C-alpha cells in the first residue's frame, strides 16, 4: 500500500486499487521476434515461437504475452528464425582493419544474406604473426586481398585482435593463425625444411598465437610458403594445436592430379597428432578430376570411422577466387612476389616458367625442390582463368575476362598477357578459376560435397572494393538454401545447422550458432521458400533476397532487407587458454 491514501475510500476504490497493484507490469525488451518458425541451429524440427532479446542475449523463447513490449517488434509469422550464419572460411582479414564505414560497405552483402560471424586466417593467408623484417613480404602475398588504403604492418595475432577491437568491427570475428606469415617470420620465403632452431621457433610461435586467442592453425599448401612445407613440419605444428584441443584447417596440396594423395596427407596429420583436422573448401578443379570427389568423400568417411576427427566445407559455386600468383610454379615464387616479377623480366627464366605451365603435370610428392602441387592452367586451360581484380590504376577493362580471349584479341600468348600484368601491377592481380567441382548451376560433384553430412557452407570470397568480386561474397548462404530446396538435398533444419552450430563447433566458437536462452542474440529472419542468391558473374554485387531481418548482438543491422545505420555491433572472439573460447 502507498504511504498516502485517497481522502475517502469506497469498496469499489479499494477493489480497483488492489487489482492495479497486483497486475503484472509490461515487460520491455530490446527486440521481440513474433511467431516465427524457430530453427535453433541444432537440426531439430523447427517450432513456432516468440524470441525475446535484451542486453545482447536471447532471454526468452516461447509464447510471450501481449503485454510484452519491445523497442523493435518483428512480425515473423510467415518467416523462419535462425541463428546468425557462421562463415568459417573468410578472407576478410584486411577488410576488418579498415574503418567501420569501409567495413560496412565491403561486408554489406555478407550481412544482408545473414552472416554475422566470420573466421579469418584461412588457407595459411593472413596478416599475423609478422615482424618488421617479414611484414613487407606478407603484404606482397596479400596484395590481391587488400582494400585500398589498408596497411597491416608487423603485429602479433593478439595485436591484430586488439587492433580490431579498438577499431570496431561490423561482424563477429574469430581468427586462425595462418601458417604463411608464421613461416615467413621465421625463415622467409625460402624453399626447404626448417632447421631444428627454426622448427622450434615456429612451434613456439603457434603456441603464442593460440595463447593470444587464435582458434587453431590454417595451412595453404598451394601458396608460398606453405607450398614448400613437408609433412613433418606440419605434423610438428599440428601436435601443438592438438595439445590445446584446437583446429588444424588445411587448403590441401592440390585439387587436381594430387587431390587424392593430398587428402590422404591431411588424414595422416590428423591420425598422427590427434588434432581435429578440416579440409578447407573440398573441391576438384578441372573436369578430368570431378569423378575423384566420390573417392575423396569415401576416404574421409573411412578416416572418421577409424577415429580421425575430420570435417570439410564447401562454397556452392563452380568457380573459385584466389591470387593470380597461384598459377606459377613453386620455384618461381621463392622469395615472394618481387622475386617472381624479377624472374618474369628475365627472358630466359620467363621462358622456363612458360614451358613449365605449358607442359608440367603435378606429381607426388610436390614439396620437394622442383615439385608442383597444382598446375591450375593445366587443369582448366587459359580460358578457365579469369582476371578478377587489378589495382585501382590498372586495366579495369580486363576484369571479368578470361586470359585466352584477352590474348586472342591482342594477338599474344596468354602467358605473356598474365606475365605482363603481373609485372606492371606488382603482382596485385586476383583471379577466378573455372571448372571447380563441375560446371553450371547444378553440378553433380558440387552437390555431392554440399550434401555430405560433414560439410559446412562457406563463402571463401570477399569484396575488396575493386574489380569483379566472386559472387559468393553476396550469395553463398542464400545459394546453399536455394540449392538444397531445388535439389531436395536435406531438410531446412539441417542446412541451417550446417551454416550455424556445425561450423561454430568445428572452429570451437563459444556459444555461437544457436538460439537458446542466454546465447548471443545473433538472429536471421528469412523466407525459407523465397531466399535466393542474385549475384552473378556479370553482376557480382547484387545482394541476396529473402533475408528480411538480421540481428547482431541484439542490434538490428538489417531491417526489411535493408542495411541499417547501426554502429559497429560485432565482437572480437578469442579462444581461451583451454581452447573453448571466452
DOGURO-598043 format. One line per 3 residues: number of its first residue (from 1); for each residue x, y, z of C-alpha. Coordinates in Angstrom, 2 decimals, m for minus. Example, Ala and Ser with C-alpha at 12.3 -4.5 7.8 and 13.67 -1.06 7.14 Angstrom:
BEGIN
1> 12.30/m4.50/7.80 ~ 13.67/m1.06/7.14
END
This chain:
BEGIN
1> 0.00/0.00/0.00 ~ 1.21/3.54/m0.67 ~ 2.03/5.81/2.20
4> m0.75/8.18/1.21 ~ m4.33/7.06/0.69 ~ m7.27/8.69/m1.05
7> m9.16/11.00/1.23 ~ m12.25/8.77/1.10 ~ m12.17/5.03/0.43
10> m15.16/3.22/m1.02 ~ m15.45/m0.56/m1.55 ~ m15.09/m0.01/m5.31
13> m11.97/2.13/m4.98 ~ m10.35/m0.41/m2.66 ~ m11.03/m3.22/m5.19
16> m9.69/m1.18/m8.12 ~ m6.53/m0.30/m6.18 ~ m5.91/m3.96/m5.31
19> m6.34/m5.09/m8.92 ~ m3.91/m2.46/m10.20 ~ m1.34/m3.26/m7.53
22> m1.40/m6.99/m8.32 ~ m1.41/m6.73/m12.13 ~ 1.90/m7.70/m13.82
25> 3.87/m4.83/m15.24 ~ 4.54/m4.82/m19.02 ~ 7.98/m6.30/m19.75
28> 10.17/m4.37/m22.15 ~ 12.82/m6.00/m24.36 ~ 15.18/m4.65/m26.97
31> 13.85/m6.92/m29.73 ~ 10.97/m9.37/m29.91 ~ 10.56/m11.68/m32.90
34> 6.93/m12.77/m33.00 ~ 5.61/m16.08/m34.26 ~ 8.46/m17.28/m36.46
37> 9.46/m20.85/m37.23 ~ 12.41/m21.06/m34.86 ~ 15.25/m23.20/m36.21
40> 17.56/m23.32/m33.22 ~ 20.64/m24.46/m35.17 ~ 20.73/m27.99/m33.75
43> 18.98/m29.61/m36.70 ~ 15.91/m30.37/m34.58 ~ 12.49/m29.70/m36.13
46> 11.54/m26.04/m36.13 ~ 8.87/m24.79/m33.73 ~ 6.64/m21.73/m33.83
49> 7.67/m19.42/m31.01 ~ 8.47/m15.88/m30.00 ~ 12.07/m14.87/m29.28
52> 12.88/m12.02/m26.91 ~ 16.24/m10.24/m26.81 ~ 17.70/m7.99/m24.11
55> 21.25/m6.89/m23.35 ~ 22.61/m8.57/m26.46 ~ 21.34/m12.02/m25.42
58> 18.35/m14.22/m26.11 ~ 16.40/m14.10/m22.87 ~ 13.14/m15.88/m23.67
61> 11.88/m18.40/m26.23 ~ 8.23/m19.38/m26.18 ~ 4.82/m17.76/m26.28
64> 5.10/m14.24/m24.93 ~ 2.01/m12.41/m23.59 ~ 0.57/m9.45/m25.46
67> 1.70/m7.21/m22.60 ~ 5.34/m7.65/m23.68 ~ 6.83/m4.53/m25.17
70> 10.00/m4.09/m27.20 ~ 11.94/m1.33/m28.90 ~ 11.70/m3.39/m32.10
73> 8.98/m5.93/m32.81 ~ 9.48/m8.21/m35.82 ~ 6.45/m9.97/m37.25
76> 7.85/m13.34/m38.38 ~ 4.56/m15.18/m38.80 ~ 5.43/m16.30/m42.35
79> 9.19/m16.46/m41.83 ~ 11.88/m18.64/m40.28 ~ 14.20/m17.52/m37.47
82> 17.71/m18.97/m37.42 ~ 20.96/m18.23/m35.60 ~ 23.25/m15.83/m37.44
85> 25.18/m17.67/m40.12 ~ 28.84/m18.50/m39.39 ~ 31.19/m18.13/m42.36
88> 34.10/m20.22/m41.19 ~ 36.16/m19.62/m44.34 ~ 36.53/m15.88/m44.88
91> 39.39/m13.82/m46.27 ~ 38.28/m10.52/m44.74 ~ 41.47/m10.24/m42.67
94> 42.45/m6.87/m44.16 ~ 38.90/m5.60/m44.69 ~ 38.47/m5.77/m40.92
97> 41.47/m3.46/m40.46 ~ 39.64/m0.73/m42.41 ~ 37.50/1.90/m40.71
100> 33.98/0.72/m39.79 ~ 32.42/2.66/m42.66 ~ 34.57/0.85/m45.21
103> 33.94/m2.45/m43.46 ~ 30.22/m1.81/m43.66 ~ 30.41/m1.08/m47.39
106> 32.55/m4.13/m48.22 ~ 30.76/m6.56/m45.91 ~ 27.22/m5.28/m46.54
109> 26.30/m8.24/m48.71 ~ 27.57/m10.70/m46.11 ~ 25.25/m9.13/m43.54
112> 22.35/m8.95/m45.99 ~ 22.44/m12.71/m46.51 ~ 22.51/m13.36/m42.76
115> 26.22/m13.81/m41.98 ~ 27.00/m12.48/m38.51 ~ 30.33/m14.23/m37.77
118> 33.48/m14.51/m39.88 ~ 36.51/m16.73/m39.29 ~ 39.67/m15.32/m40.88
121> 43.27/m16.52/m41.17 ~ 42.30/m19.25/m43.64 ~ 44.40/m21.04/m46.29
124> 47.58/m20.10/m44.43 ~ 46.94/m16.48/m45.51 ~ 46.67/m13.56/m43.13
127> 48.43/m10.63/m41.53 ~ 49.91/m12.05/m38.32 ~ 52.24/m13.01/m36.81
130> 54.80/m10.84/m38.60 ~ 57.78/m8.77/m37.57 ~ 59.43/m5.77/m39.20
133> 61.52/m8.00/m41.46 ~ 58.62/m10.15/m42.73 ~ 55.69/m7.72/m42.90
136> 56.53/m6.46/m46.39 ~ 56.83/m9.98/m47.81 ~ 53.48/m10.93/m46.31
139> 51.94/m7.72/m47.63 ~ 53.12/m8.69/m51.12 ~ 51.42/m12.07/m50.86
142> 48.25/m10.39/m49.59 ~ 48.16/m7.64/m52.21 ~ 45.23/m9.20/m54.07
145> 43.04/m9.15/m50.94 ~ 43.98/m5.74/m49.54 ~ 41.48/m2.86/m49.80
148> 42.83/0.49/m50.92 ~ 44.46/2.38/m48.07 ~ 44.74/m0.54/m45.65
151> 48.21/m1.22/m44.26 ~ 48.74/m4.08/m41.83 ~ 52.35/m3.73/m40.75
154> 54.09/m6.02/m38.25 ~ 51.94/m7.42/m35.47 ~ 51.23/m10.48/m33.35
157> 47.95/m12.36/m33.51 ~ 47.00/m10.76/m30.19 ~ 47.95/m7.37/m31.59
160> 45.75/m7.99/m34.62 ~ 42.77/m8.83/m32.42 ~ 43.48/m5.81/m30.20
163> 43.53/m3.59/m33.28 ~ 40.19/m4.96/m34.46 ~ 38.72/m4.41/m31.02
166> 39.85/m0.80/m30.80 ~ 38.82/m0.17/m34.38 ~ 35.34/m1.68/m34.06
169> 34.03/m4.48/m36.25 ~ 30.71/m4.72/m38.08 ~ 30.55/m8.52/m37.68
172> 31.74/m11.00/m35.08 ~ 35.23/m12.19/m35.96 ~ 37.48/m15.05/m34.90
175> 40.85/m15.99/m36.35 ~ 43.00/m18.99/m37.02 ~ 46.76/m18.44/m37.00
178> 47.84/m18.59/m40.64 ~ 50.89/m20.73/m41.29 ~ 52.18/m18.46/m44.08
181> 53.04/m15.33/m42.07 ~ 54.30/m17.51/m39.24 ~ 56.75/m19.35/m41.51
184> 57.82/m16.17/m43.32 ~ 58.59/m14.50/m40.00 ~ 60.90/m17.40/m39.04
187> 62.56/m18.40/m42.34 ~ 61.41/m16.03/m45.06 ~ 60.12/m17.33/m48.39
190> 62.81/m19.97/m48.76 ~ 62.19/m23.47/m50.02 ~ 63.24/m26.45/m47.93
193> 62.74/m27.71/m44.42 ~ 63.35/m25.60/m41.31 ~ 66.45/m26.39/m39.29
196> 65.88/m27.52/m35.67 ~ 66.06/m23.97/m34.33 ~ 63.61/m22.68/m36.94
199> 61.26/m25.60/m36.30 ~ 61.23/m24.84/m32.58 ~ 60.65/m21.14/m33.21
202> 57.69/m21.94/m35.45 ~ 56.20/m24.26/m32.87 ~ 56.63/m21.59/m30.19
205> 55.01/m19.04/m32.49 ~ 51.98/m21.30/m32.91 ~ 51.73/m21.70/m29.14
208> 51.93/m17.93/m28.64 ~ 49.25/m17.28/m31.23 ~ 46.92/m19.84/m29.66
211> 47.55/m18.28/m26.24 ~ 46.64/m14.90/m27.72 ~ 43.24/m16.07/m28.89
214> 43.56/m17.94/m32.20 ~ 41.15/m20.86/m32.51 ~ 43.57/m23.04/m34.45
217> 46.09/m23.15/m37.27 ~ 45.50/m23.00/m41.02 ~ 47.81/m24.03/m43.85
220> 47.64/m23.24/m47.56 ~ 49.71/m25.86/m49.34 ~ 49.42/m24.45/m52.86
223> 50.62/m20.97/m51.82 ~ 54.07/m19.79/m50.78 ~ 55.46/m20.53/m48.27
226> 53.17/m23.47/m47.36 ~ 53.90/m24.92/m50.77 ~ 57.46/m25.64/m49.54
229> 56.48/m27.32/m46.25 ~ 56.98/m31.06/m45.92 ~ 54.51/m33.19/m43.93
232> 56.89/m33.49/m40.97 ~ 56.85/m29.72/m40.44 ~ 53.04/m29.70/m40.49
235> 52.83/m32.64/m38.08 ~ 55.01/m30.83/m35.52 ~ 52.81/m27.74/m35.67
238> 49.61/m29.79/m35.60 ~ 50.86/m31.50/m32.44 ~ 50.93/m28.10/m30.74
241> 47.40/m27.46/m31.99 ~ 46.24/m30.88/m30.79 ~ 47.72/m30.37/m27.31
244> 45.32/m27.44/m26.86 ~ 42.28/m29.04/m28.46 ~ 42.27/m26.59/m31.36
247> 41.60/m26.96/m35.09 ~ 44.02/m27.63/m37.95 ~ 42.40/m26.40/m41.18
250> 44.11/m27.03/m44.48 ~ 43.86/m25.94/m48.09 ~ 45.23/m29.28/m49.24
253> 48.17/m29.78/m51.55 ~ 46.29/m29.67/m54.83 ~ 42.78/m30.37/m56.10
256> 43.57/m31.93/m59.48 ~ 46.22/m34.62/m60.08 ~ 47.21/m34.58/m56.40
259> 43.75/m34.37/m54.83 ~ 43.65/m37.93/m53.52 ~ 47.18/m38.07/m52.04
262> 46.71/m34.53/m50.69 ~ 43.58/m35.65/m48.87 ~ 45.45/m38.68/m47.56
265> 48.18/m36.34/m46.24 ~ 45.61/m34.36/m44.24 ~ 44.08/m37.54/m42.84
268> 47.53/m38.77/m41.79 ~ 48.23/m35.49/m39.99 ~ 45.01/m35.99/m38.04
271> 45.81/m39.60/m37.28 ~ 49.41/m38.90/m36.23 ~ 48.65/m35.96/m33.97
274> 45.08/m36.48/m32.77 ~ 44.29/m32.96/m33.94 ~ 40.86/m32.04/m35.23
277> 41.52/m31.60/m38.96 ~ 39.43/m29.75/m41.52 ~ 39.55/m29.96/m45.34
280> 39.06/m26.38/m46.45 ~ 36.75/m25.95/m49.48 ~ 36.86/m29.56/m50.62
283> 36.84/m29.38/m54.42 ~ 38.04/m30.96/m57.66 ~ 39.49/m28.47/m60.15
286> 39.22/m29.43/m63.81 ~ 36.71/m31.70/m65.50 ~ 39.14/m34.62/m65.62
289> 39.14/m34.77/m61.82 ~ 35.46/m34.33/m60.90 ~ 35.00/m38.08/m60.57
292> 37.63/m38.12/m57.80 ~ 35.20/m36.38/m55.43 ~ 33.46/m39.67/m54.62
295> 36.76/m41.32/m53.75 ~ 37.77/m38.40/m51.51 ~ 34.47/m38.44/m49.64
298> 34.80/m42.21/m49.13 ~ 38.38/m41.81/m47.84 ~ 37.26/m39.20/m45.35
301> 34.31/m41.33/m44.22 ~ 36.70/m44.23/m43.57 ~ 39.04/m41.96/m41.62
304> 36.17/m40.77/m39.40 ~ 35.11/m44.35/m38.82 ~ 38.69/m45.06/m37.71
307> 38.60/m42.23/m35.17 ~ 40.02/m39.23/m37.04 ~ 38.13/m36.01/m36.29
310> 37.67/m34.64/m39.80 ~ 35.27/m32.19/m41.44 ~ 35.12/m30.13/m44.62
313> 33.50/m27.03/m46.03 ~ 32.26/m26.01/m49.47 ~ 31.44/m22.84/m51.35
316> 28.43/m23.64/m53.57 ~ 29.85/m22.39/m56.88 ~ 31.83/m23.81/m59.80
319> 34.43/m21.05/m59.80 ~ 36.99/m20.27/m57.12 ~ 38.66/m16.95/m56.28
322> 42.34/m16.59/m55.42 ~ 45.56/m14.71/m56.23 ~ 46.91/m14.80/m59.79
325> 50.32/m15.80/m58.39 ~ 48.86/m19.27/m57.78 ~ 49.23/m20.19/m61.48
328> 53.05/m20.04/m61.32 ~ 55.38/m22.95/m60.43 ~ 56.70/m23.00/m56.85
331> 60.35/m22.46/m57.74 ~ 59.42/m19.18/m59.45 ~ 57.70/m17.91/m56.28
334> 60.64/m18.45/m53.93 ~ 61.47/m15.09/m52.39 ~ 57.96/m13.74/m52.88
337> 56.17/m11.64/m55.47 ~ 59.08/m9.25/m56.12 ~ 61.31/m12.24/m56.91
340> 58.67/m13.67/m59.25 ~ 58.45/m10.36/m61.11 ~ 62.23/m10.22/m61.48
343> 62.17/m13.71/m62.97 ~ 59.39/m12.75/m65.39 ~ 61.52/m9.82/m66.54
346> 64.43/m12.14/m67.37 ~ 63.84/m13.59/m70.87 ~ 65.44/m16.98/m70.21
349> 63.75/m17.55/m66.86 ~ 60.45/m16.29/m68.26 ~ 60.67/m18.95/m70.98
352> 61.33/m21.64/m68.39 ~ 58.23/m20.57/m66.43 ~ 56.20/m20.56/m69.67
355> 57.37/m24.07/m70.52 ~ 56.56/m25.39/m67.05 ~ 52.99/m24.05/m67.16
358> 52.52/m25.45/m70.67 ~ 53.88/m28.93/m70.12 ~ 54.32/m29.97/m66.49
361> 51.82/m32.09/m64.58 ~ 51.89/m32.19/m60.78 ~ 53.34/m35.32/m59.21
364> 53.66/m36.59/m55.66 ~ 55.49/m35.51/m53.54 ~ 55.14/m31.87/m54.60
367> 57.00/m30.15/m51.73 ~ 60.46/m31.28/m52.85 ~ 62.63/m28.82/m54.84
370> 61.19/m28.66/m58.33 ~ 57.85/m30.09/m57.20 ~ 54.48/m28.60/m58.06
373> 51.18/m29.44/m56.35 ~ 48.67/m27.78/m58.63 ~ 49.01/m26.54/m62.24
376> 45.81/m24.51/m62.48 ~ 46.27/m23.68/m66.15 ~ 46.90/m27.32/m66.93
379> 43.71/m28.26/m65.10 ~ 41.29/m25.73/m66.60 ~ 43.08/m24.09/m69.55
382> 43.80/m20.43/m70.18 ~ 40.11/m19.91/m70.94 ~ 39.34/m21.10/m67.40
385> 41.49/m18.40/m65.75 ~ 39.57/m15.12/m65.40 ~ 41.01/m11.76/m64.36
388> 39.02/m10.87/m61.24 ~ 40.74/m7.73/m59.98 ~ 43.52/m5.29/m60.75
391> 44.85/m2.37/m58.70 ~ 42.89/0.88/m58.76 ~ 45.14/2.26/m61.53
394> 45.12/m0.99/m63.54 ~ 43.35/m2.04/m66.75 ~ 39.80/m2.43/m65.45
397> 38.57/m3.36/m68.94 ~ 40.21/m6.77/m68.47 ~ 38.28/m7.60/m65.31
400> 35.83/m10.45/m65.83 ~ 37.56/m11.70/m68.97 ~ 39.49/m14.94/m69.40
403> 43.15/m14.87/m70.38 ~ 42.62/m16.82/m73.61 ~ 40.17/m14.28/m75.03
406> 42.34/m11.32/m73.96 ~ 45.33/m12.95/m75.66 ~ 43.39/m13.66/m78.86
409> 42.24/m10.05/m79.03 ~ 45.81/m8.80/m78.60 ~ 47.48/m11.42/m80.79
412> 49.58/m12.62/m77.85 ~ 50.32/m15.82/m75.97 ~ 48.08/m15.96/m72.84
415> 51.20/m16.47/m70.74 ~ 52.60/m13.15/m71.93 ~ 49.34/m11.41/m71.09
418> 49.40/m12.57/m67.49 ~ 53.16/m12.19/m67.08 ~ 53.00/m8.58/m68.25
421> 50.03/m7.90/m65.98 ~ 51.95/m9.23/m63.00 ~ 55.00/m7.10/m63.84
424> 53.04/m3.93/m64.49 ~ 50.99/m4.11/m61.30 ~ 53.31/m5.60/m58.73
427> 51.54/m8.96/m58.75 ~ 48.37/m7.44/m57.24 ~ 46.08/m9.35/m59.59
430> 43.17/m11.53/m58.47 ~ 41.76/m14.40/m60.47 ~ 38.81/m16.73/m60.70
433> 39.31/m20.37/m61.67 ~ 36.60/m22.18/m63.61 ~ 35.53/m25.87/m63.61
436> 35.57/m26.28/m59.84 ~ 33.64/m29.46/m58.95 ~ 31.50/m29.06/m62.05
439> 30.11/m26.55/m64.46 ~ 26.85/m24.61/m64.44 ~ 24.06/m24.37/m61.92
442> 23.79/m27.94/m60.62 ~ 26.98/m29.97/m60.97 ~ 26.88/m33.44/m59.52
445> 30.29/m33.26/m57.80 ~ 29.47/m29.98/m56.08 ~ 26.10/m31.27/m54.89
448> 27.78/m34.42/m53.55 ~ 30.20/m32.32/m51.49 ~ 27.46/m29.99/m50.25
451> 25.11/m32.85/m49.42 ~ 27.65/m34.79/m47.36 ~ 26.97/m34.74/m43.58
454> 30.48/m33.43/m42.79 ~ 30.09/m30.27/m44.92 ~ 29.79/m26.72/m43.66
457> 28.73/m23.92/m46.01 ~ 31.25/m21.10/m46.55 ~ 31.78/m18.20/m48.92
460> 35.59/m18.24/m49.39 ~ 35.03/m14.86/m51.05 ~ 35.08/m11.15/m50.27
463> 34.50/m7.82/m51.95 ~ 37.80/m5.96/m51.67 ~ 36.35/m2.85/m53.28
466> 37.73/m3.25/m56.78 ~ 37.35/m5.47/m59.81 ~ 34.81/m8.25/m60.04
469> 34.40/m9.98/m56.67 ~ 33.31/m13.60/m56.52 ~ 29.50/m13.63/m56.22
472> 29.82/m15.94/m53.21 ~ 30.55/m12.89/m51.05 ~ 26.97/m11.78/m51.72
475> 25.16/m15.05/m52.16 ~ 26.85/m18.20/m50.83 ~ 24.48/m18.83/m47.93
478> 21.35/m17.87/m49.84 ~ 22.55/m20.04/m52.73 ~ 23.03/m23.02/m50.42
481> 19.45/m22.61/m49.20 ~ 18.28/m22.46/m52.81 ~ 20.28/m25.50/m53.97
484> 19.03/m27.55/m51.03 ~ 15.47/m26.51/m51.82 ~ 15.78/m27.09/m55.58
487> 17.52/m30.47/m55.30 ~ 15.94/m31.78/m52.10 ~ 19.38/m32.41/m50.58
490> 18.38/m32.21/m46.91 ~ 15.86/m30.63/m44.57 ~ 15.72/m26.90/m43.94
493> 16.71/m27.56/m40.32 ~ 19.80/m29.48/m41.45 ~ 21.09/m26.89/m43.90
496> 20.64/m24.25/m41.20 ~ 22.70/m26.44/m38.85 ~ 25.45/m26.61/m41.50
499> 25.57/m22.81/m41.55 ~ 25.36/m22.21/m37.78 ~ 26.08/m24.63/m34.95
502> 28.14/m27.05/m37.03 ~ 30.81/m24.58/m38.23 ~ 30.76/m22.94/m34.78
505> 31.51/m26.33/m33.20 ~ 34.23/m27.17/m35.74 ~ 36.06/m23.92/m35.01
508> 35.25/m24.02/m31.29 ~ 33.39/m20.71/m31.11 ~ 31.86/m20.21/m27.68
511> 28.07/m20.08/m27.57 ~ 27.71/m19.27/m31.26 ~ 25.39/m20.73/m33.87
514> 22.43/m21.48/m31.60 ~ 19.16/m19.94/m30.49 ~ 18.80/m20.67/m26.82
517> 18.22/m18.63/m23.71 ~ 21.45/m16.94/m22.70 ~ 23.06/m17.26/m26.13
520> 24.30/m14.22/m28.07 ~ 21.40/m12.61/m29.90 ~ 22.60/m13.16/m33.46
523> 19.46/m13.90/m35.49 ~ 18.43/m14.19/m39.12 ~ 14.77/m13.83/m40.06
526> 14.20/m15.09/m43.60 ~ 11.69/m16.59/m46.00 ~ 12.72/m20.24/m46.40
529> 10.78/m20.60/m49.67 ~ 11.98/m17.41/m51.31 ~ 15.56/m16.76/m50.15
532> 17.74/m16.75/m53.27 ~ 21.12/m15.54/m54.42 ~ 21.02/m12.83/m57.07
535> 24.73/m12.14/m57.56 ~ 26.08/m13.42/m60.89 ~ 29.46/m13.45/m62.62
538> 28.32/m10.43/m64.62 ~ 26.71/m8.59/m61.67 ~ 28.53/m9.99/m58.63
541> 27.46/m7.34/m56.13 ~ 23.71/m7.93/m56.25 ~ 22.55/m8.74/m52.71
544> 20.60/m11.88/m51.88 ~ 16.86/m11.56/m51.41 ~ 14.55/m13.22/m48.91
547> 16.53/m12.33/m45.78 ~ 14.32/m9.72/m44.12 ~ 15.94/m9.04/m40.73
550> 19.37/m9.62/m39.21 ~ 20.08/m9.03/m35.52 ~ 23.72/m8.91/m34.39
553> 24.38/m8.90/m30.67 ~ 20.87/m7.64/m30.08 ~ 21.27/m4.78/m32.59
556> 19.13/m4.70/m35.73 ~ 21.58/m4.42/m38.63 ~ 19.22/m5.40/m41.47
559> 15.61/m4.25/m41.45 ~ 13.17/m5.30/m44.18 ~ 16.12/m6.38/m46.30
562> 17.94/m3.04/m45.98 ~ 21.14/m2.38/m44.05 ~ 20.54/m0.05/m41.11
565> 22.80/2.75/m39.87 ~ 23.54/0.91/m36.62 ~ 27.03/1.45/m35.19
568> 29.51/m1.48/m35.32 ~ 27.89/m4.29/m33.33 ~ 30.35/m7.12/m33.84
571> 32.54/m8.77/m31.22 ~ 36.14/m9.95/m31.41 ~ 36.13/m13.57/m30.29
574> 39.18/m15.03/m28.60 ~ 39.85/m18.63/m27.67 ~ 40.55/m19.23/m24.02
577> 43.81/m20.87/m22.91 ~ 41.87/m24.12/m22.57 ~ 40.69/m23.81/m26.16
580> 36.99/m23.40/m25.51 ~ 36.65/m19.67/m26.13 ~ 35.84/m16.81/m23.79
END
